Amino acid sequence: MTLVFATGLGAGYSPVASGTVGTAVAIPIFILLSQWGDPAVLAGMTVIAVLGVPAAAHMERTLGVSDPGKVVIDEIAGYLLTMAGSPATAGHIIAGFFLFRFFDVVKPPPVRQAEKNLHGGLGVVVDDLLAGAYAWIVLRLLEGFIF
């Protein structure tokens, strides 16, 4: 069960861009949760992040690798944070997707520092939550201009 959860229902096994595929798995989760409003999106993100920490740690021990690419539950939590407060419109979903992926790949401070300095499952999840926070800020700023 931990394997299925940590890999985002197997999305982490994608032979290319597993983080991107994992983020794509978060889209229907966001759409579903958004039907019950922002509190549901934030609750879903919190539950996924909290459960993601031990799941990621378990996968690190099992695979013998730090922050294994197969673990994408952190991308799901980060994308849900990005989308908190956004309507489930195509424009918001797509913009949030690309903004989150940008910040997750570029890892501006303190994202990269969190990834390097926090170990185990906490490091796996926190850097994506920080990337999600950056993406959330930019998405909020774009709302006045684009949406």
Helices and strands as residue ranges (DSSP letters): H 2-6, G 11-13, H 18-34, H 38-63, H 73-83, H 90-106, H 111-117, H 120-143
